[in-house]
Amino acid sequence: MKRLIALSVAFGVLATAACSAPQGPAATAGGTGGADDTFVVGLSSEFDNLSPVLGFSPDGGSMIFDGLMTRSPDLTLKPSLATAAPEVSKDGRTVTFTLRQDVRFHDGKPLTSEDVEYTYEALLDPKNNSPIRGDYSAIESVEAPDPAKVVFRLKHPYAPLAQRATLGIVPKGTLEKTKPVGSGPYRFTSWTPGDKIVLEANKDYWGGPPALTRVVLAFAPDDNVRATRLRAGEFDATVLPPRAAAGFRGQAGLSVFDVHSADYRGISWPMNEPVTGDRAIRQAMSLAIDRQAMVDSILVGAGTPAYGPVSPDTTWHNPEVTGRTDAEAAKRLLDSAGWKTGKDGIREKGGTRAAFTLMYPAGDSLRKELALAVASDAKRVGLAVELAGLDWDAIEPRMSKDALMMGYGTPYDPDYINYEMFHSAFAGKGFFNPGRYDNPDVDRLLDEGRESADPAVRERAYRGVQKILHDDQPWTYLVFLKHVYVIRGDYSGIVPGVDAHEHATGGLFATIHTWKPTA
């Protein structure tokens, strides 16, 4: 699941970018010859691949691919390659989609049900080792009874299936990773590793051709570098941390958008280590951290405090999951758990010093600032935090041993992310459940929520999950972010919604192929 972190800005920024016709020097920055219809986007990271089967942009918004369904900015589902919402059998185990008949892939071949069948079967095939295969584990089989019908047979009722049907469809027989063929509003042109990807408008797109005819995706992992290159006119758009974006507000020719999101930052704790494995330590950390100060100073107001994985802006949120900043209560909790203050002011218990390492991705200035604030708050209650800014290759093998400043979050169904993040079946499997959390009650509730079609049962299950997570603190949640986009120029059709962590759909991204410059 490394994709969700490493690509946290990436393809969503493409969607943001596609709303503008460039002016000035940015048109030449991507090496595209200075064409005045080229838009250059600064991305925070490069993609591992461009295959939906292998985890690329499964929630829509990729611009290269269409799914059976898509989302409006308000997150409601609407048909895309399908003609309507799916038909669901009474037992909830048979789901049927009818396909549009006017869709062709970029190579000119018509879309049929066999392409859909192939896409999902390839994703589910263990030989392909798709990192998102677990998200679709409820699917028993996919059938193509005729060219316009696709039938999903499920192992059990799975309410989020229509949400999962935003997965991009590929032509039958292709698992192309680097030169993809889709049916979306943009065609793939080229990929220069470590530099850029170039896309061109699909003039034959079934939904109508985009106004922007070329998009260049330029890779720039460092936040400050992206801000500098935007300021220099090399980029036409990027996503920046709130503080870095503040300097662009009010500048002529630039638009800044603060988009609400369910994207959170928090600390993933190793559950089997002497210090971080002690629930009292984790609970005390939650009490010690001043989240509102983080929102006010680090996010410059572009966010809200977070106490759990489900945003208060969604209907699935449990209102009992809240919190406070209380350093004195944190100290009392540590005292009662046997963590006594040592001569140097750092607590210890049974010869073990209350110290741990907190990792963060080195190029992410926002996570670095949050980590610094955590370390400062922890010291006030007698806990020592050593910070380590590393690249992801160095972080990954250490996640079961050291705490990590993480980011995830989705405004969609609560089965998303939470199942893999907290179910013991995923303990230690990549970036999902890296701390190896194991709670049988959470497993049971997650299974109930996943397998029931009854909204009341699902609501009880996910509210229960949130409450247990709040008590156990396998994660200590810090803030929900607003995603801050800086775009050169003014455009009609931008409708902010609610972003997910990976910025791949919703918010500004849902209708970018219809955006047009106003001048």
C-alpha positions in Angstrom: 0.0 0.0 0.0 3.0 2.2 -0.4 1.1 3.9 -3.3 -1.2 5.7 -0.9 1.7 7.5 0.7 4.2 7.9 -2.0 1.5 9.2 -4.4 -0.3 11.4 -1.8 -0.3 14.4 -4.1 0.6 13.0 -7.4 -2.3 12.3 -9.7 -4.7 14.4 -8.0 -2.6 17.4 -8.8 -2.9 16.4 -12.4 -6.6 16.8 -12.1 -6.2 20.2 -10.5 -3.8 21.3 -13.1 -6.0 20.4 -16.1 -8.2 23.4 -15.4 -5.9 26.1 -16.8 -4.4 27.3 -20.0 -0.8 28.4 -19.3 0.6 31.9 -19.6 4.2 32.9 -19.5 7.3 30.8 -19.0 5.7 27.8 -17.4 4.7 26.4 -20.7 8.3 25.7 -21.5 9.3 24.4 -18.1 8.4 20.8 -18.8 10.4 20.7 -22.0 7.3 20.7 -24.2 8.5 23.2 -26.7 6.7 26.2 -25.3 3.3 25.4 -26.7 0.7 27.8 -25.3 -1.8 25.0 -24.7 0.5 23.1 -22.3 -0.1 23.1 -18.6 2.8 22.1 -16.3 2.1 20.6 -12.9 4.5 20.1 -10.1 4.0 16.7 -8.4 5.4 15.6 -5.1 6.3 12.1 -6.2 6.6 9.8 -9.2 4.3 6.9 -9.9 5.2 3.3 -9.4 3.1 2.4 -12.5 0.2 3.5 -14.5 -2.0 0.4 -14.3 -5.3 0.4 -12.4 -4.9 -3.4 -12.0 -1.7 -2.7 -10.0 -3.1 0.0 -7.8 -3.0 3.2 -9.9 -5.7 5.7 -9.0 -8.5 3.1 -8.1 -10.8 5.8 -6.8 -11.1 7.6 -10.1 -9.7 11.0 -11.3 -6.8 9.5 -13.2 -7.7 11.2 -16.5 -6.4 8.3 -18.5 -9.0 5.8 -17.4 -12.7 5.7 -16.7 -14.5 3.4 -14.2 -18.0 2.0 -14.3 -18.9 4.7 -11.8 -17.5 8.1 -10.9 -18.1 10.7 -8.2 -19.6 14.2 -8.2 -17.8 16.9 -6.1 -20.4 16.2 -3.4 -19.2 12.6 -3.4 -22.4 11.1 -4.7 -21.9 8.3 -7.2 -22.9 8.7 -10.8 -22.5 6.4 -13.9 -19.5 6.7 -16.1 -18.9 3.7 -18.3 -22.1 2.2 -16.9 -25.4 3.6 -18.1 -26.9 3.7 -14.6 -26.3 2.6 -11.0 -26.0 -1.2 -10.7 -28.9 -3.6 -10.1 -28.5 -5.5 -6.9 -30.2 -8.8 -6.1 -32.3 -9.2 -3.0 -29.6 -11.2 -1.2 -27.0 -8.5 -2.1 -24.7 -11.0 -3.7 -25.3 -10.4 -7.4 -24.5 -6.9 -8.8 -25.2 -6.1 -12.5 -23.9 -3.2 -14.5 -25.1 -2.2 -18.0 -22.4 -0.5 -20.2 -22.5 2.5 -22.5 -22.2 1.6 -26.2 -20.4 4.7 -27.4 -17.0 4.2 -25.7 -13.7 3.5 -27.4 -10.3 3.0 -25.9 -7.5 5.3 -27.0 -6.4 2.7 -29.5 -9.8 2.8 -31.2 -11.1 -0.5 -29.9 -14.7 -0.4 -28.5 -15.3 -1.1 -24.8 -17.2 -4.3 -24.1 -18.0 -6.3 -21.0 -15.1 -8.5 -21.6 -12.7 -5.6 -20.9 -14.4 -5.1 -17.5 -14.3 -8.8 -16.8 -10.6 -8.9 -17.6 -9.8 -5.9 -15.5 -11.3 -7.2 -12.3 -10.1 -10.8 -12.9 -6.6 -9.6 -13.5 -6.8 -7.5 -10.3 -8.0 -10.6 -8.3 -5.4 -12.9 -9.8 -2.8 -13.6 -7.1 -0.1 -14.0 -9.8 -0.4 -10.3 -10.5 0.2 -9.4 -6.9 -1.9 -6.3 -7.0 -1.5 -4.2 -3.9 -5.2 -3.4 -3.9 -6.5 -7.0 -4.3 -7.7 -7.1 -0.7 -10.0 -4.1 -1.4 -12.0 -6.4 -3.8 -11.9 -9.6 -1.9 -15.7 -9.8 -1.6 -15.8 -10.5 -5.4 -16.2 -14.3 -6.1 -16.4 -14.0 -9.9 -17.0 -11.5 -12.7 -19.1 -12.6 -15.8 -19.7 -11.0 -19.2 -23.0 -12.6 -20.4 -23.2 -10.2 -23.3 -21.2 -7.3 -24.6 -23.2 -4.7 -22.6 -23.7 -6.6 -19.3 -21.2 -7.2 -16.5 -22.3 -9.4 -13.5 -20.4 -9.5 -10.2 -21.0 -12.5 -8.0 -20.1 -11.8 -4.4 -19.0 -14.0 -1.5 -21.2 -12.0 0.8 -23.1 -8.7 0.6 -20.7 -5.9 0.2 -22.3 -2.5 0.3 -19.3 -0.5 -0.9 -19.0 -2.4 -4.3 -20.5 0.5 -6.3 -17.9 2.8 -4.6 -15.2 0.4 -5.6 -16.5 0.4 -9.2 -14.6 3.7 -9.8 -11.6 1.5 -10.7 -10.2 2.3 -14.2 -11.0 -0.2 -16.9 -8.2 -1.5 -19.2 -8.5 -3.2 -22.6 -8.7 -7.0 -22.4 -5.3 -8.7 -22.5 -3.2 -5.7 -21.3 -1.4 -5.2 -18.0 0.6 -2.3 -19.4 2.4 -0.5 -16.6 4.2 2.4 -18.3 2.4 3.0 -21.6 -1.3 2.7 -20.7 -4.3 2.6 -22.9 -7.6 3.8 -21.4 -10.8 5.4 -22.3 -10.5 8.6 -20.3 -10.3 12.3 -21.4 -6.5 12.2 -21.7 -4.2 9.9 -23.7 -0.8 8.9 -22.5 2.1 10.3 -24.6 5.4 9.7 -22.8 7.0 9.1 -19.5 10.6 10.2 -18.8 11.5 8.5 -15.5 12.6 11.0 -12.8 11.4 13.9 -14.9 7.9 14.1 -16.3 4.8 12.5 -17.9 3.1 14.0 -20.9 -0.6 13.6 -21.6 -2.7 14.9 -24.5 -6.4 15.4 -24.8 -8.5 12.6 -26.2 -10.4 14.5 -28.9 -12.7 11.5 -29.4 -13.6 11.3 -25.7 -17.2 10.0 -25.3 -17.9 12.8 -22.7 -16.5 15.5 -24.9 -12.9 16.7 -25.5 -11.1 18.6 -22.7 -10.4 22.3 -23.2 -6.8 21.8 -22.2 -4.9 19.9 -24.9 -1.7 18.9 -23.1 -0.7 18.3 -19.5 2.9 17.9 -18.3 3.4 16.3 -14.9 6.8 17.3 -13.6 8.2 15.5 -10.5 9.5 17.6 -7.6 9.4 15.8 -4.3 10.5 18.7 -2.0 7.7 21.1 -1.0 10.0 24.1 -1.0 11.3 23.3 -4.5 7.8 23.1 -5.8 7.0 26.5 -4.3 10.1 28.0 -5.7 9.5 26.6 -9.2 5.9 27.8 -9.1 7.1 31.3 -8.1 9.6 31.3 -10.9 6.9 30.5 -13.4 8.1 26.9 -14.2 4.9 25.3 -12.8 1.3 26.3 -13.5 -0.1 24.5 -10.5 0.9 22.4 -7.5 -0.3 21.4 -4.0 1.6 22.9 -1.1 1.5 22.8 2.7 -0.6 25.7 4.0 2.4 27.7 5.3 4.3 27.4 2.0 1.1 28.3 0.1 0.5 31.4 2.2 2.9 33.6 0.2 0.9 33.0 -3.0 -2.4 34.4 -1.6 -3.5 37.6 -3.1 -0.9 37.5 -5.9 -2.2 38.7 -9.3 -2.7 35.9 -11.8 -2.8 33.1 -9.1 -5.7 31.4 -7.5 -5.4 29.6 -4.2 -8.1 27.0 -3.2 -8.5 25.5 0.3 -10.3 22.2 -0.2 -11.8 20.3 2.7 -10.6 16.8 3.0 -10.8 13.6 5.1 -7.0 13.5 4.8 -5.4 13.1 8.3 -1.9 13.1 9.7 -1.1 11.0 12.7 1.4 8.8 14.4 1.4 5.1 13.7 2.7 3.3 16.8 4.7 0.0 16.9 2.6 -2.2 19.1 5.3 -4.7 20.1 8.0 -2.3 21.4 8.6 -1.7 25.2 7.8 2.0 25.1 5.3 2.5 22.3 3.6 -0.8 23.0 2.5 0.5 26.4 -1.1 1.9 26.0 -0.4 4.4 28.8 2.4 6.0 26.8 0.2 6.3 23.7 -2.8 7.7 25.7 -0.5 10.2 27.5 0.9 11.3 24.1 -2.7 12.0 22.9 -3.4 14.1 26.0 0.0 16.0 25.7 -0.3 17.0 22.1 -1.8 20.5 21.4 -3.7 19.9 18.2 -5.3 23.3 18.0 -1.8 24.9 18.1 -0.8 22.7 15.2 -3.8 23.9 13.2 -3.2 27.5 14.1 0.5 27.7 13.6 1.6 24.8 11.3 -1.5 24.7 9.1 -2.1 28.4 9.3 -5.8 27.6 10.0 -6.2 25.2 7.1 -7.4 22.2 9.0 -9.0 20.9 12.2 -7.9 18.7 15.1 -8.2 15.0 14.6 -9.0 12.3 17.2 -9.9 9.3 15.0 -9.8 8.1 11.4 -13.3 9.2 10.4 -13.8 12.9 9.6 -16.4 14.7 11.6 -17.6 16.1 8.3 -18.9 12.6 7.3 -22.0 10.8 8.4 -20.0 7.8 9.7 -18.2 9.8 12.4 -18.8 8.7 16.0 -19.3 12.0 18.0 -18.0 10.3 21.1 -14.5 10.2 19.5 -13.1 13.5 20.6 -10.3 14.7 23.0 -8.5 17.5 24.7 -5.0 18.8 25.5 -4.2 18.2 29.2 -0.5 17.8 30.0 -1.2 17.4 33.8 -3.6 14.5 33.1 -0.9 13.0 30.8 1.6 13.2 33.7 -0.8 11.5 36.2 -1.5 8.8 33.7 2.2 8.0 33.3 2.7 8.2 37.0 0.0 5.6 37.6 1.4 3.3 34.9 4.8 3.3 36.7 6.6 5.6 34.4 8.6 7.7 36.9 10.6 10.9 36.1 14.3 10.3 36.0 17.1 12.7 36.9 17.3 14.1 33.4 13.5 14.7 33.3 12.8 11.8 31.1 10.6 9.0 32.6 11.6 5.4 33.0 10.1 2.1 34.0 11.9 -1.0 35.0 15.1 0.3 33.6 13.5 1.2 30.3 13.8 4.9 29.3 10.6 6.5 27.9 12.2 7.3 24.6 11.3 6.4 21.0 12.1 7.4 17.5 9.5 9.2 15.3 10.2 8.9 11.6 8.9 11.2 8.9 9.5 11.5 5.1 12.4 13.9 4.7 11.0 15.9 1.8 7.6 16.5 3.5 7.9 19.8 5.3 4.4 19.6 6.8 5.1 16.2 8.5 8.5 17.5 9.7 6.8 20.4 11.4 4.2 18.2 13.0 6.9 15.8 14.2 8.8 18.7 15.8 5.6 19.9 17.6 5.0 16.3 18.8 8.5 16.1 20.2 8.2 19.4 22.0 4.8 18.5 23.6 6.1 15.0 24.6 9.1 16.5 26.4 6.8 18.5 28.6 5.4 15.3 30.1 8.7 13.5 30.4 8.8 11.6 27.1 11.9 11.8 24.8 11.3 11.7 21.0 14.2 11.4 18.6 13.2 12.6 15.1 14.4 10.9 11.9 13.8 12.4 8.5 14.2 9.5 6.0 13.2 8.5 2.5 10.5 5.9 2.1 12.9 3.1 1.3 14.6 3.6 4.7 11.3 4.1 6.5 9.5 1.0 5.3 11.7 -1.7 7.0 11.6 0.2 10.3 7.8 0.7 10.7 7.3 -2.2 13.1 10.0 -0.8 15.4 9.8 3.0 15.2 6.8 5.4 15.2 6.0 7.0 11.9 4.2 10.3 11.0 1.7 8.9 8.6 -1.1 10.2 6.3 -4.2 8.5 5.1 -8.0 9.2 5.1 -11.0 8.9 2.9 -14.5 10.5 2.8 -15.9 7.4 1.2 -17.2 4.3 2.9 -15.5 3.5 6.2 -14.5 0.1 5.0 -12.0 2.0 2.9 -8.5 1.9 4.5 -9.7 1.1 8.0 -10.1 -2.6 7.3 -6.6 -3.0 6.0 -5.1 -0.5 8.5 -6.5 -2.1 11.7 -7.5 -5.7 10.9 -5.0 -8.2 12.3 -5.0 -10.1 9.0 -3.0 -7.2 7.5 -0.6 -6.8 10.4 2.9 -6.0 9.1 1.8 -6.1 5.4 3.5 -3.1 4.0 2.0 0.3 4.8 -1.2 -1.1 6.1 -1.2 -1.9 9.8 2.6 -1.4 10.0 2.5 -1.3 13.8 1.0 -4.8 13.9 -2.2 -3.8 15.8 -4.2 -6.9 16.9 -7.6 -6.5 18.6 -10.2 -9.3 18.2 -13.1 -6.9 18.9 -11.9 -4.6 16.1 -11.5 -7.5 13.7 -15.1 -8.7 14.5 -16.6 -5.2 14.0 -14.6 -4.6 10.8 -15.9 -7.9 9.4 -19.5 -7.1 10.4 -19.2 -3.7 8.7 -17.7 -5.2 5.5 -20.1 -8.1 5.2 -23.5 -6.5 6.1 -25.9 -4.8 3.8 -27.9 -3.3 6.7 -27.0 0.4 7.2 -27.9 0.2 10.9 -25.6 -2.8 11.5 -22.8 -1.0 9.6 -23.2 2.2 11.5 -23.0 0.4 14.9 -20.0 -1.6 13.7 -17.9 1.5 12.6 -18.9 3.6 15.5 -17.6 0.7 17.7 -14.4 0.5 15.8 -13.8 4.2 16.2 -14.4 4.0 20.0 -12.0 1.1 20.5 -9.3 2.8 18.4 -9.7 5.9 20.4 -9.2 4.0 23.6 -6.3 1.8 22.3 -4.5 4.5 20.4 -2.7 2.3 17.8 -2.6 5.6 16.0 -2.6 9.1 17.6 -4.5 11.3 15.2 -3.3 14.9 15.0 -5.1 17.0 12.3 -7.4 16.8 9.3 -6.0 18.9 6.5 -7.3 21.3 4.0 -5.6 20.7 0.7 -4.2 23.9 -0.6 -3.9 24.3 -4.4 -2.1 27.1 -6.1 -3.2 27.6 -9.8 -2.1 30.1 -12.3 -5.1 31.8 -13.9 -8.9 31.8 -13.6 -11.2 29.0 -14.8 -14.9 28.2 -14.8 -16.2 24.9 -13.6 -14.1 24.5 -10.5 -16.4 22.9 -7.9 -14.5 22.1 -4.6 -15.7 19.0 -2.8 -14.1 16.8 -0.2 -10.7 15.2 -1.0 -9.3 11.9 0.1 -5.7 11.5 1.2 -4.4 10.5 -2.2 -6.1 13.5 -3.9 -7.3 11.1 -6.7 -11.0 12.0 -6.9 -13.6 14.4 -5.5 -13.0 18.0 -4.7 -11.4 19.9 -7.5 -10.8 16.8 -9.5 -14.2 15.5 -10.5 -14.9 17.6 -13.5 -11.5 19.0 -14.6 -11.9 17.8 -18.2 -14.8 20.3 -18.5 -13.0 23.3 -17.0 -12.3 26.3 -19.2 -10.2 29.4 -18.9 -12.3 32.5 -18.3 -10.1 34.8 -20.3 
